[in-house]
């Protein structure tokens, strides 16, 4: 592991509007320049009609096979002569009628040939702006710009832009979201960064080999089809079971290695930047002040090496991994940058549930722990695969105490803390009186934390 010192309202508000000519949209007192995507974009969008035909063939393979057997060579050539120009025309028209523009307060994306849709993405609602380059896009020198926006389940994207244009637009959006004047936002460029950590490929490979899920899926992919063959001697049943299991095994090992290859974390004024990927390169940003929960994951076979994995929840964002594998000391230093002023509680600082909790969860109760500091609510769970969840008090949306029938008999209760990312962190099997006290105290800590928290703005 290398740690060099220096390195270089979503409102998607759909609106039906009439066609407008030209590349400018007039606004009161200001002309907003509309721009088009990169000229290679039609090649990507031309695949849509072909994908529809392939989808039909996969959905009804028997009918597709019957139709193909009826085709003569002449019919096939005529079909290709019609399909290829139609797909090319579709790709060109969807590109021609797609525009985007950046105003002082929002990003507008206008699409549609017959039915026009205009998305107004308010910059203060943007959680993250990522630049991704699939393999073929890297060859063509283009990139996707993806935006995580509060209140939406999927990312809005601009695909494709020139690689340099995508980075410049990302820098401009972040600068405007930070409140800089438009002319300054265009000139400020991408903020400088300092590399904090790079995960060597060898360490990543070893960490995957020491992960139980990798071996579990591989064993299942071999054992289950073998047992089915011995029981049924039906090849199609075996294939229908084996292929999904092999896919899951590949995704948990080779897929993760390819996706997390050359994982690099750098610090900049607009947040922590993450660069990763062997085939598809992704440039992500963890937005400052908007992380709701951080989880430190410690698989059983990693403990002798002192490795951990760091995951996080960001409201409205799909970013979920901060570090795929790292020594615990380095991981805690990175967590301190994501959650300023927060120190990760050590094992002895986490209080276990009372011994009578063993009657609810024999053996597994030993994996539970709780620590409440001035900055965070920290709950540990898991015996073989330990997880320590850290929730800043300012991010707590609600606190609940729950009890099942058996817990009431034993005088135990669970304390559940809800965050802005629609996730819940639970301190399990606490003494009932302690749980009631935590409920009162946490409500006060949350109010104080929100009052003293820094504003959730880029580069604030």
TORKOL-862412 format. One record per residue (C-alpha): residue number from 0; x, y, z. Coordinates in pm, 1 decimal. Each point is the difference from the previous one (the first is absolute). Example, Ala and Ser with C-alpha at 12.3 -4.5 7.8 and 13.67 -1.06 7.14 Angstrom:
BEGIN
r tivex: 0&x: 1230.0&y: -450.0&z: 780.0
r tivex: 1&x: 137.0&y: 344.0&z: -66.0
This chain:
BEGIN
r tivex: 0&x: 0.0&y: 0.0&z: 0.0
r tivex: 1&x: 158.3&y: 331.8&z: -101.1
r tivex: 2&x: -83.1&y: 332.5&z: 161.4
r tivex: 3&x: 194.3&y: 270.8&z: -184.9
r tivex: 4&x: -6.4&y: 345.2&z: 146.2
r tivex: 5&x: -74.1&y: 210.8&z: -306.0
r tivex: 6&x: -157.7&y: -44.3&z: -337.1
r tivex: 7&x: -64.0&y: 218.3&z: -236.0
r tivex: 8&x: -3365.7&y: 423.6&z: 188.1
r tivex: 9&x: 93.3&y: -301.6&z: -180.8
r tivex: 10&x: -272.6&y: 89.1&z: -152.4
r tivex: 11&x: 10.8&y: -207.6&z: -297.8
r tivex: 12&x: -312.4&y: 181.1&z: -86.3
r tivex: 13&x: -116.6&y: -155.7&z: -326.8
r tivex: 14&x: -172.1&y: 255.5&z: -214.0
r tivex: 15&x: -165.4&y: -43.9&z: -335.0
r tivex: 16&x: 87.7&y: 293.6&z: -220.3
r tivex: 17&x: -1.4&y: 82.7&z: -363.7
r tivex: 18&x: 297.2&y: -27.5&z: -227.3
r tivex: 19&x: 241.8&y: 288.2&z: 11.4
r tivex: 20&x: 245.2&y: 78.5&z: -269.2
r tivex: 21&x: 360.0&y: 99.5&z: 41.8
r tivex: 22&x: 237.3&y: -74.2&z: 284.0
r tivex: 23&x: -94.9&y: 282.7&z: 234.6
r tivex: 24&x: -275.6&y: 18.2&z: 256.2
r tivex: 25&x: -94.7&y: 351.2&z: 99.7
r tivex: 26&x: -35.8&y: 76.7&z: 369.5
r tivex: 27&x: -84.5&y: 335.3&z: 157.5
r tivex: 28&x: 305.6&y: 217.6&z: -22.4
r tivex: 29&x: 227.0&y: -285.2&z: -98.5
r tivex: 30&x: 75.0&y: -220.5&z: -301.1
r tivex: 31&x: 63.1&y: -360.9&z: 92.8
r tivex: 32&x: 214.8&y: -180.5&z: -254.4
r tivex: 33&x: -124.5&y: -349.8&z: -77.1
r tivex: 34&x: 252.0&y: -263.3&z: -97.2
r tivex: 35&x: -19.7&y: -338.9&z: -169.2
r tivex: 36&x: 164.7&y: -325.9&z: 96.4
r tivex: 37&x: 309.0&y: -138.3&z: -171.3
r tivex: 38&x: -48.6&y: -100.8&z: -367.4
r tivex: 39&x: 74.6&y: -368.4&z: 76.8
r tivex: 40&x: -316.2&y: -18.0&z: 213.1
r tivex: 41&x: -224.0&y: -109.6&z: -295.3
r tivex: 42&x: 210.0&y: -317.4&z: -29.2
r tivex: 43&x: -92.3&y: -92.4&z: 355.5
r tivex: 44&x: -368.6&y: 84.7&z: -35.3
r tivex: 45&x: -35.3&y: -177.1&z: -335.5
r tivex: 46&x: 12.8&y: -329.1&z: 185.4
r tivex: 47&x: -344.9&y: 59.7&z: 157.1
r tivex: 48&x: -207.0&y: -145.3&z: -291.3
r tivex: 49&x: 237.0&y: -295.8&z: -21.5
r tivex: 50&x: -35.2&y: -54.1&z: 376.4
r tivex: 51&x: -380.5&y: -11.7&z: -37.1
r tivex: 52&x: 26.1&y: -279.3&z: -256.7
r tivex: 53&x: 252.1&y: -192.6&z: 211.1
r tivex: 54&x: -223.8&y: 40.9&z: 305.1
r tivex: 55&x: -297.1&y: -141.9&z: -190.9
r tivex: 56&x: 210.8&y: -295.4&z: -115.6
r tivex: 57&x: 113.9&y: -74.6&z: 356.3
r tivex: 58&x: -353.6&y: 35.8&z: 136.3
r tivex: 59&x: -151.4&y: -241.9&z: -254.8
r tivex: 60&x: 286.2&y: -212.1&z: -141.9
r tivex: 61&x: -229.7&y: -261.7&z: -159.6
r tivex: 62&x: -191.7&y: 258.5&z: -201.0
r tivex: 63&x: 325.9&y: 175.1&z: -93.7
r tivex: 64&x: 147.5&y: -328.5&z: -125.1
r tivex: 65&x: -309.7&y: -73.5&z: -211.1
r tivex: 66&x: 13.8&y: 346.2&z: -156.2
r tivex: 67&x: 371.3&y: -34.0&z: -78.5
r tivex: 68&x: -49.1&y: -335.6&z: -173.5
r tivex: 69&x: -255.2&y: 161.0&z: -234.2
r tivex: 70&x: 240.3&y: 273.3&z: -110.0
r tivex: 71&x: 177.6&y: -38.2&z: -330.0
r tivex: 72&x: 330.7&y: 167.5&z: -77.8
r tivex: 73&x: -185.0&y: 269.0&z: -194.9
r tivex: 74&x: -235.6&y: 73.3&z: 288.8
r tivex: 75&x: 294.4&y: 17.6&z: 241.6
r tivex: 76&x: 190.4&y: 247.4&z: -219.3
r tivex: 77&x: -310.9&y: 217.2&z: -41.0
r tivex: 78&x: -54.9&y: -5.2&z: 375.9
r tivex: 79&x: 358.2&y: 108.1&z: 65.0
r tivex: 80&x: -28.8&y: 269.4&z: -267.4
r tivex: 81&x: -300.5&y: 141.5&z: 185.0
r tivex: 82&x: 116.9&y: -56.5&z: 360.3
r tivex: 83&x: 347.8&y: 151.0&z: -25.5
r tivex: 84&x: -108.6&y: 336.6&z: -153.1
r tivex: 85&x: -299.5&y: 14.2&z: 239.6
r tivex: 86&x: 226.3&y: -57.6&z: 300.9
r tivex: 87&x: 247.2&y: 260.8&z: -127.8
r tivex: 88&x: -280.6&y: 252.9&z: -54.2
r tivex: 89&x: -139.6&y: -66.9&z: 348.2
r tivex: 90&x: 342.2&y: 53.8&z: 157.2
r tivex: 91&x: 54.4&y: 322.7&z: -193.9
r tivex: 92&x: -342.2&y: 148.0&z: 82.3
r tivex: 93&x: 21.9&y: -77.9&z: 370.9
r tivex: 94&x: 342.2&y: 168.0&z: 4.7
r tivex: 95&x: -119.6&y: 300.7&z: -203.5
r tivex: 96&x: -295.7&y: 66.9&z: 229.6
r tivex: 97&x: 196.9&y: -33.8&z: 324.7
r tivex: 98&x: 140.0&y: 320.4&z: 150.3
r tivex: 99&x: 131.8&y: 103.4&z: 336.7
r tivex: 100&x: 73.8&y: 335.9&z: 158.0
r tivex: 101&x: 142.5&y: 125.8&z: 329.0
r tivex: 102&x: -162.5&y: 301.3&z: 165.8
r tivex: 103&x: 89.8&y: 176.8&z: 323.3
r tivex: 104&x: -213.7&y: -239.4&z: 204.9
r tivex: 105&x: -70.4&y: -313.8&z: -204.8
r tivex: 106&x: 97.7&y: -242.8&z: -272.0
r tivex: 107&x: -263.2&y: -40.1&z: -270.8
r tivex: 108&x: -20.1&y: -308.3&z: -220.1
r tivex: 109&x: -243.8&y: 15.6&z: -292.4
r tivex: 110&x: -79.0&y: -320.2&z: -189.1
r tivex: 111&x: -269.9&y: -151.0&z: -219.8
r tivex: 112&x: -96.4&y: -7.8&z: -366.1
r tivex: 113&x: -381.1&y: -18.4&z: 15.3
r tivex: 114&x: -51.2&y: 47.9&z: 371.9
r tivex: 115&x: 235.3&y: 256.8&z: 147.9
r tivex: 116&x: 130.7&y: -35.8&z: 355.4
r tivex: 117&x: 197.6&y: 263.7&z: 185.6
r tivex: 118&x: 171.1&y: -98.2&z: 326.4
r tivex: 119&x: 90.8&y: 285.3&z: 235.8
r tivex: 120&x: 268.2&y: -124.3&z: 241.0
r tivex: 121&x: 62.0&y: 256.0&z: 273.5
r tivex: 122&x: 367.7&y: 13.3&z: 88.1
r tivex: 123&x: -51.5&y: 21.6&z: 375.8
r tivex: 124&x: -174.3&y: -340.3&z: -20.8
r tivex: 125&x: 297.7&y: -168.0&z: -166.9
r tivex: 126&x: 170.0&y: -258.5&z: 224.6
r tivex: 127&x: 278.8&y: -110.3&z: -231.6
r tivex: 128&x: 126.1&y: 54.1&z: -353.1
r tivex: 129&x: 189.9&y: -298.2&z: -141.0
r tivex: 130&x: 187.8&y: -51.5&z: -325.2
r tivex: 131&x: 1.0&y: -356.3&z: -135.6
r tivex: 132&x: 169.1&y: -145.3&z: -307.5
r tivex: 133&x: -105.8&y: -345.4&z: -124.2
r tivex: 134&x: 266.5&y: -183.4&z: -195.1
r tivex: 135&x: -120.9&y: 102.2&z: -347.5
r tivex: 136&x: -53.1&y: 356.4&z: 121.3
r tivex: 137&x: 364.3&y: 11.8&z: 112.3
r tivex: 138&x: 104.7&y: -108.1&z: -348.6
r tivex: 139&x: -217.5&y: 273.0&z: -155.8
r tivex: 140&x: 117.0&y: 264.9&z: 248.4
r tivex: 141&x: -347.3&y: 69.7&z: 143.1
r tivex: 142&x: -157.6&y: -32.0&z: 345.9
r tivex: 143&x: -332.7&y: -5.0&z: 183.5
r tivex: 144&x: -88.9&y: 263.6&z: 254.4
r tivex: 145&x: -224.1&y: -145.9&z: 273.7
r tivex: 146&x: -180.5&y: 199.1&z: 267.5
r tivex: 147&x: -132.2&y: -128.1&z: 332.8
r tivex: 148&x: -290.5&y: 222.1&z: 104.2
r tivex: 149&x: -198.5&y: 7.5&z: 323.4
r tivex: 150&x: -341.5&y: -158.8&z: -33.6
r tivex: 151&x: 66.2&y: -215.2&z: -308.1
r tivex: 152&x: 60.8&y: -372.2&z: -20.7
r tivex: 153&x: 222.3&y: 3.3&z: -310.1
r tivex: 154&x: 272.9&y: 222.2&z: -131.6
r tivex: 155&x: -55.1&y: 259.5&z: -269.8
r tivex: 156&x: 273.6&y: -13.7&z: -257.9
r tivex: 157&x: 144.7&y: 171.8&z: -303.6
r tivex: 158&x: 137.8&y: -265.1&z: -233.3
r tivex: 159&x: 223.3&y: 67.0&z: -173.2
r tivex: 160&x: 221.5&y: 305.2&z: 31.3
r tivex: 161&x: 362.0&y: 46.1&z: -97.6
r tivex: 162&x: 219.7&y: -116.2&z: 289.0
r tivex: 163&x: 145.5&y: 348.9&z: 56.1
r tivex: 164&x: -342.2&y: 163.4&z: -36.4
r tivex: 165&x: -149.9&y: -240.8&z: 257.0
r tivex: 166&x: 266.5&y: 88.1&z: 256.8
r tivex: 167&x: -37.0&y: 371.8&z: -67.1
r tivex: 168&x: -379.6&y: -18.9&z: 29.6
r tivex: 169&x: 30.4&y: -196.2&z: 323.0
r tivex: 170&x: 229.4&y: 268.1&z: 145.5
r tivex: 171&x: -241.2&y: 274.0&z: -111.0
r tivex: 172&x: -302.8&y: -172.4&z: 154.5
r tivex: 173&x: 179.5&y: -49.8&z: 331.1
r tivex: 174&x: 120.2&y: 359.1&z: 3.9
r tivex: 175&x: -348.8&y: 134.6&z: -68.0
r tivex: 176&x: -146.2&y: -231.8&z: 260.9
r tivex: 177&x: 249.7&y: 150.2&z: 244.5
r tivex: 178&x: -143.3&y: 345.0&z: -70.5
r tivex: 179&x: 274.2&y: 141.4&z: -225.6
r tivex: 180&x: -97.1&y: 256.1&z: -260.4
r tivex: 181&x: -60.0&y: -142.9&z: -350.6
r tivex: 182&x: 303.4&y: 167.6&z: -155.3
r tivex: 183&x: 218.4&y: -119.2&z: 287.3
r tivex: 184&x: -144.5&y: -352.7&z: -17.6
r tivex: 185&x: 106.6&y: -35.6&z: -363.1
r tivex: 186&x: 354.0&y: 114.5&z: 74.1
r tivex: 187&x: 69.1&y: -179.2&z: 327.9
r tivex: 188&x: 51.5&y: -342.2&z: -162.2
r tivex: 189&x: 35.5&y: -325.5&z: 190.1
r tivex: 190&x: 116.9&y: 46.3&z: 357.1
r tivex: 191&x: 348.6&y: -135.1&z: 81.5
r tivex: 192&x: 20.3&y: -333.4&z: 179.5
r tivex: 193&x: 239.3&y: -186.8&z: 228.4
r tivex: 194&x: 21.3&y: -377.0&z: -19.8
r tivex: 195&x: -71.9&y: -175.4&z: 329.3
r tivex: 196&x: -5.5&y: -367.2&z: -92.4
r tivex: 197&x: 41.0&y: -244.2&z: -285.9
r tivex: 198&x: -101.9&y: -366.3&z: 33.9
r tivex: 199&x: 258.6&y: -224.9&z: -173.5
r tivex: 200&x: -152.3&y: -266.6&z: -228.9
r tivex: 201&x: 173.4&y: -277.1&z: 197.0
r tivex: 202&x: -156.6&y: 109.2&z: 327.7
r tivex: 203&x: -342.5&y: 20.8&z: -165.5
r tivex: 204&x: 36.5&y: -351.8&z: -145.5
r tivex: 205&x: 105.1&y: -149.7&z: 334.9
r tivex: 206&x: -288.3&y: 175.2&z: 179.2
r tivex: 207&x: -249.8&y: -155.1&z: -241.3
r tivex: 208&x: 152.5&y: -346.6&z: 51.9
r tivex: 209&x: -40.2&y: 49.4&z: 376.4
r tivex: 210&x: -367.7&y: 94.2&z: -32.1
r tivex: 211&x: -247.3&y: -271.7&z: 95.1
r tivex: 212&x: -257.0&y: 110.0&z: -259.0
r tivex: 213&x: 246.3&y: -71.6&z: -282.1
r tivex: 214&x: 54.5&y: -361.1&z: 106.4
r tivex: 215&x: -365.6&y: -48.7&z: 90.2
r tivex: 216&x: -122.8&y: 89.6&z: -349.1
r tivex: 217&x: 275.8&y: -205.2&z: -167.0
r tivex: 218&x: -85.8&y: -308.7&z: 206.9
r tivex: 219&x: -371.4&y: 46.3&z: -71.9
r tivex: 220&x: 70.4&y: 40.3&z: -374.9
r tivex: 221&x: 177.4&y: -338.9&z: -2.7
r tivex: 222&x: -199.0&y: -200.0&z: 255.0
r tivex: 223&x: -360.4&y: 90.2&z: -85.7
r tivex: 224&x: 15.1&y: -84.0&z: -377.1
r tivex: 225&x: 182.8&y: -324.6&z: 82.4
r tivex: 226&x: -271.4&y: -106.3&z: 244.5
r tivex: 227&x: -272.5&y: 96.1&z: -248.2
r tivex: 228&x: 163.6&y: -207.4&z: -273.2
r tivex: 229&x: 21.5&y: -302.4&z: 228.0
r tivex: 230&x: -365.5&y: 44.2&z: 98.1
r tivex: 231&x: -161.4&y: 88.2&z: -335.9
r tivex: 232&x: 248.2&y: -70.5&z: -286.2
r tivex: 233&x: -168.6&y: 294.9&z: -173.5
r tivex: 234&x: 252.4&y: 221.5&z: -176.2
r tivex: 235&x: -234.8&y: 300.2&z: -32.9
r tivex: 236&x: -80.0&y: -1.0&z: 372.5
r tivex: 237&x: 370.5&y: -10.3&z: 81.8
r tivex: 238&x: 80.6&y: 284.1&z: -240.4
r tivex: 239&x: -290.5&y: 214.8&z: 125.7
r tivex: 240&x: 141.8&y: -32.0&z: 352.0
r tivex: 241&x: 372.4&y: 3.9&z: -75.9
r tivex: 242&x: 13.0&y: 313.1&z: -217.2
r tivex: 243&x: -149.1&y: 239.7&z: 261.4
r tivex: 244&x: 222.4&y: -152.1&z: 269.9
r tivex: 245&x: 309.7&y: 37.9&z: -218.9
r tivex: 246&x: -101.6&y: 359.0&z: -72.1
r tivex: 247&x: -34.3&y: 72.7&z: 371.5
r tivex: 248&x: 337.6&y: -162.4&z: 68.6
r tivex: 249&x: 161.7&y: 210.6&z: -271.9
r tivex: 250&x: -159.5&y: 319.0&z: 128.1
r tivex: 251&x: 119.6&y: -63.9&z: 356.6
r tivex: 252&x: 359.7&y: -63.9&z: -105.9
r tivex: 253&x: 115.3&y: 96.9&z: -348.8
r tivex: 254&x: -272.3&y: 263.8&z: -36.9
r tivex: 255&x: 96.9&y: 172.4&z: 323.9
r tivex: 256&x: 368.9&y: -15.9&z: -90.0
r tivex: 257&x: -63.9&y: 166.1&z: -337.1
r tivex: 258&x: -228.3&y: 265.1&z: 152.1
r tivex: 259&x: 225.1&y: 81.6&z: 299.2
r tivex: 260&x: 333.8&y: -23.8&z: -184.0
r tivex: 261&x: 247.5&y: 286.6&z: 59.9
r tivex: 262&x: -223.3&y: 154.8&z: 267.2
r tivex: 263&x: 138.9&y: 344.4&z: 81.4
r tivex: 264&x: -128.3&y: 249.9&z: 257.2
r tivex: 265&x: 102.7&y: 364.8&z: -16.0
r tivex: 266&x: -97.5&y: 303.5&z: 207.0
r tivex: 267&x: -119.8&y: 324.1&z: -158.1
r tivex: 268&x: -208.7&y: 301.5&z: 103.6
r tivex: 269&x: -310.6&y: -152.3&z: -162.8
r tivex: 270&x: 25.3&y: -328.0&z: 194.4
r tivex: 271&x: 184.0&y: -330.2&z: -19.0
r tivex: 272&x: 58.4&y: -113.8&z: -357.5
r tivex: 273&x: -5.3&y: -367.4&z: -93.4
r tivex: 274&x: 151.4&y: -134.1&z: -322.6
r tivex: 275&x: -42.7&y: -369.6&z: -77.9
r tivex: 276&x: -51.3&y: -264.4&z: -265.5
r tivex: 277&x: 203.6&y: -224.1&z: -227.6
r tivex: 278&x: -216.5&y: 7.9&z: -313.9
r tivex: 279&x: -252.9&y: 273.1&z: 83.2
r tivex: 280&x: 161.1&y: 293.6&z: 182.0
r tivex: 281&x: -215.0&y: 189.1&z: 250.2
r tivex: 282&x: 76.6&y: 335.5&z: 159.3
r tivex: 283&x: -230.4&y: 48.1&z: 302.5
r tivex: 284&x: -21.4&y: 256.5&z: 276.4
r tivex: 285&x: -112.1&y: -51.8&z: 358.7
r tivex: 286&x: -176.6&y: 331.1&z: 72.9
r tivex: 287&x: 109.2&y: 181.1&z: 316.4
r tivex: 288&x: -247.5&y: 24.5&z: 284.2
r tivex: 289&x: -258.7&y: -225.5&z: -166.5
r tivex: 290&x: 108.6&y: -341.4&z: 123.0
r tivex: 291&x: -273.0&y: -147.0&z: 221.2
r tivex: 292&x: 166.0&y: -320.7&z: 123.1
r tivex: 293&x: 345.1&y: -158.0&z: -16.7
r tivex: 294&x: 42.6&y: -375.7&z: 51.5
r tivex: 295&x: 332.6&y: -165.8&z: 77.3
r tivex: 296&x: -24.1&y: -364.7&z: -109.1
r tivex: 297&x: 244.1&y: -259.4&z: 135.8
r tivex: 298&x: -31.8&y: -351.5&z: -149.6
r tivex: 299&x: 130.8&y: -285.0&z: 212.9
r tivex: 300&x: 295.6&y: -94.6&z: -223.7
r tivex: 301&x: 115.3&y: 362.5&z: -27.8
r tivex: 302&x: 55.4&y: 53.0&z: 371.9
r tivex: 303&x: 347.4&y: -151.9&z: 25.7
r tivex: 304&x: 115.6&y: 240.0&z: -272.3
r tivex: 305&x: -172.8&y: 298.3&z: 161.7
r tivex: 306&x: -205.6&y: 77.6&z: -313.4
r tivex: 307&x: -345.1&y: 158.7&z: -15.2
r tivex: 308&x: -246.7&y: 111.9&z: -265.8
r tivex: 309&x: -168.2&y: 339.4&z: 28.9
r tivex: 310&x: -353.4&y: 50.5&z: -134.2
r tivex: 311&x: -223.0&y: 303.5&z: 22.1
r tivex: 312&x: -352.5&y: 129.7&z: -55.2
r tivex: 313&x: -56.8&y: 334.2&z: -169.9
r tivex: 314&x: -356.6&y: 128.7&z: -25.2
r tivex: 315&x: -120.2&y: -20.5&z: -360.6
r tivex: 316&x: 330.5&y: -146.9&z: -119.9
r tivex: 317&x: 102.0&y: -343.7&z: -120.8
r tivex: 318&x: 358.8&y: 39.3&z: 124.8
r tivex: 319&x: 35.9&y: -282.8&z: 253.3
r tivex: 320&x: 370.1&y: -90.2&z: 32.1
r tivex: 321&x: 272.8&y: 229.8&z: 125.3
r tivex: 322&x: 281.7&y: -255.5&z: 33.2
r tivex: 323&x: -16.0&y: -359.8&z: -129.9
r tivex: 324&x: 285.5&y: -107.4&z: 229.7
r tivex: 325&x: 250.1&y: 189.8&z: 213.0
r tivex: 326&x: 194.2&y: -30.8&z: 326.9
r tivex: 327&x: -220.6&y: 107.8&z: 288.6
r tivex: 328&x: 219.4&y: 297.1&z: 97.6
r tivex: 329&x: -7.3&y: 144.8&z: -351.6
r tivex: 330&x: -372.8&y: -67.6&z: -33.0
r tivex: 331&x: -70.3&y: 187.3&z: 322.8
r tivex: 332&x: 201.6&y: 299.3&z: -122.9
r tivex: 333&x: -210.3&y: 8.5&z: -320.2
r tivex: 334&x: -321.2&y: -27.8&z: 205.6
r tivex: 335&x: 115.2&y: 303.1&z: 199.6
r tivex: 336&x: 5.2&y: 199.6&z: -324.1
r tivex: 337&x: -349.5&y: -113.1&z: -98.1
r tivex: 338&x: -134.9&y: 70.3&z: 350.7
r tivex: 339&x: 208.9&y: 291.3&z: 133.7
r tivex: 340&x: 51.4&y: -10.2&z: 374.2
r tivex: 341&x: -99.9&y: -367.1&z: 27.4
r tivex: 342&x: 229.6&y: -266.0&z: 143.1
r tivex: 343&x: -87.2&y: -367.3&z: -41.4
r tivex: 344&x: -70.3&y: -161.6&z: 340.4
r tivex: 345&x: 241.9&y: -280.7&z: 85.9
r tivex: 346&x: -125.0&y: -345.3&z: 95.4
r tivex: 347&x: 28.0&y: 50.6&z: 379.3
r tivex: 348&x: -207.2&y: 319.8&z: -28.1
r tivex: 349&x: -299.6&y: -195.8&z: -133.0
r tivex: 350&x: -225.6&y: -126.7&z: 277.4
r tivex: 351&x: -155.2&y: -344.8&z: -44.1
r tivex: 352&x: -363.1&y: -81.6&z: 78.1
r tivex: 353&x: -72.5&y: -152.8&z: 342.8
r tivex: 354&x: 68.2&y: -374.7&z: 30.8
r tivex: 355&x: -370.2&y: -84.7&z: 3.5
r tivex: 356&x: -2.2&y: 102.4&z: -369.8
r tivex: 357&x: 147.4&y: -345.9&z: -66.9
r tivex: 358&x: -349.5&y: -141.5&z: 54.2
r tivex: 359&x: -116.7&y: 194.3&z: -307.3
r tivex: 360&x: 303.4&y: -51.1&z: -222.5
r tivex: 361&x: 223.7&y: -280.6&z: 130.2
r tivex: 362&x: 364.9&y: 57.7&z: -91.2
r tivex: 363&x: -79.9&y: 276.0&z: -253.2
r tivex: 364&x: -76.4&y: 253.8&z: 274.2
r tivex: 365&x: 375.6&y: 31.3&z: 57.1
r tivex: 366&x: 32.6&y: 176.3&z: -334.7
r tivex: 367&x: -223.2&y: 289.7&z: 105.5
r tivex: 368&x: 141.0&y: 320.7&z: 144.1
r tivex: 369&x: -83.7&y: 367.0&z: 49.3
r tivex: 370&x: 187.7&y: 324.5&z: 54.6
r tivex: 371&x: -143.5&y: 351.2&z: 0.0
r tivex: 372&x: 254.2&y: 282.2&z: -22.8
r tivex: 373&x: -41.5&y: 374.9&z: -34.4
r tivex: 374&x: 6.8&y: -40.8&z: -378.4
r tivex: 375&x: -153.8&y: -336.4&z: -97.2
r tivex: 376&x: -235.9&y: -282.9&z: 87.6
r tivex: 377&x: 209.2&y: -315.9&z: -56.3
r tivex: 378&x: -153.6&y: -349.9&z: -8.8
r tivex: 379&x: 182.9&y: -325.8&z: -70.5
r tivex: 380&x: -163.7&y: -323.0&z: -118.0
r tivex: 381&x: 112.3&y: -330.5&z: -149.6
r tivex: 382&x: 224.8&y: -267.6&z: 147.1
r tivex: 383&x: 180.2&y: -147.9&z: -301.9
r tivex: 384&x: -34.3&y: 304.6&z: -224.0
r tivex: 385&x: 11.9&y: 297.5&z: 234.6
r tivex: 386&x: -154.2&y: 331.1&z: -97.9
r tivex: 387&x: 36.1&y: 324.6&z: 190.9
r tivex: 388&x: -249.7&y: 266.1&z: -112.1
r tivex: 389&x: 71.2&y: 366.2&z: 79.7
r tivex: 390&x: -284.4&y: 252.4&z: -20.9
r tivex: 391&x: 78.4&y: 368.4&z: 67.4
r tivex: 392&x: -253.7&y: 146.1&z: 240.9
r tivex: 393&x: -86.7&y: 274.0&z: -250.6
r tivex: 394&x: -110.9&y: -264.2&z: -254.3
r tivex: 395&x: -245.4&y: -179.3&z: 230.2
r tivex: 396&x: -356.3&y: 50.8&z: -123.2
r tivex: 397&x: -185.8&y: -201.3&z: 265.5
r tivex: 398&x: 63.9&y: -231.4&z: 295.9
r tivex: 399&x: -217.3&y: -297.4&z: 101.9
r tivex: 400&x: 0.9&y: -263.1&z: 272.3
r tivex: 401&x: -151.9&y: -337.2&z: -93.4
r tivex: 402&x: -66.6&y: -311.6&z: 209.8
r tivex: 403&x: -119.0&y: -345.9&z: -92.1
r tivex: 404&x: -196.3&y: -214.8&z: 246.6
r tivex: 405&x: 305.4&y: -197.9&z: 114.1
r tivex: 406&x: 204.6&y: 321.2&z: 29.8
r tivex: 407&x: -266.0&y: 149.0&z: 230.6
r tivex: 408&x: 22.2&y: -304.2&z: 224.6
r tivex: 409&x: 380.0&y: 33.1&z: 20.1
r tivex: 410&x: -2.9&y: 380.0&z: 38.7
r tivex: 411&x: 177.9&y: 60.8&z: -331.9
r tivex: 412&x: -66.9&y: 233.4&z: -293.0
r tivex: 413&x: 143.0&y: 106.7&z: -337.4
r tivex: 414&x: 87.6&y: 364.0&z: -69.7
r tivex: 415&x: -50.9&y: 88.2&z: -367.9
r tivex: 416&x: 146.1&y: 313.3&z: -155.8
r tivex: 417&x: -136.3&y: 109.0&z: -340.2
r tivex: 418&x: 215.6&y: 207.1&z: -235.6
r tivex: 419&x: -66.1&y: 224.0&z: -298.3
r tivex: 420&x: 106.1&y: -278.5&z: -238.2
r tivex: 421&x: -310.2&y: -203.7&z: 93.5
r tivex: 422&x: 221.3&y: -242.2&z: 193.1
r tivex: 423&x: -21.2&y: -112.5&z: 362.6
r tivex: 424&x: 282.7&y: -73.7&z: 242.2
r tivex: 425&x: -101.6&y: -216.5&z: 295.9
r tivex: 426&x: 157.7&y: -45.6&z: 341.9
r tivex: 427&x: -136.5&y: -344.0&z: 88.3
r tivex: 428&x: -91.4&y: -161.2&z: 331.2
r tivex: 429&x: 71.6&y: 295.2&z: 229.9
r tivex: 430&x: -131.7&y: 16.1&z: 354.0
r tivex: 431&x: -352.5&y: 147.8&z: -10.4
r tivex: 432&x: 84.2&y: 286.4&z: 237.9
r tivex: 433&x: 316.2&y: 77.2&z: -195.8
r tivex: 434&x: -204.1&y: 0.0&z: -322.8
r tivex: 435&x: -250.0&y: 249.3&z: 142.6
r tivex: 436&x: 284.6&y: 225.4&z: 110.7
r tivex: 437&x: 164.2&y: -26.8&z: -343.7
r tivex: 438&x: -328.2&y: 98.6&z: -163.1
r tivex: 439&x: -23.9&y: 322.2&z: 202.2
r tivex: 440&x: 368.7&y: 89.7&z: -26.9
r tivex: 441&x: 28.3&y: -74.8&z: -373.4
r tivex: 442&x: -292.1&y: 228.6&z: -84.8
r tivex: 443&x: 181.2&y: 286.3&z: 175.3
r tivex: 444&x: 335.7&y: -85.3&z: -164.0
r tivex: 445&x: -164.3&y: 1.8&z: -342.6
r tivex: 446&x: -151.5&y: 345.0&z: 53.8
r tivex: 447&x: 332.3&y: 138.7&z: 122.2
r tivex: 448&x: 191.2&y: -169.1&z: -283.8
r tivex: 449&x: -224.7&y: 145.0&z: -270.9
r tivex: 450&x: 28.2&y: 345.6&z: 154.0
r tivex: 451&x: 380.7&y: -8.5&z: 6.5
r tivex: 452&x: 54.7&y: -187.1&z: -330.7
r tivex: 453&x: 175.4&y: 166.5&z: -292.3
r tivex: 454&x: -218.9&y: 81.7&z: -302.3
r tivex: 455&x: -37.6&y: -285.6&z: -250.3
r tivex: 456&x: 151.5&y: 186.7&z: -291.5
r tivex: 457&x: 279.3&y: -91.3&z: -233.7
r tivex: 458&x: 336.1&y: 142.5&z: 107.9
r tivex: 459&x: -164.5&y: 158.7&z: 303.8
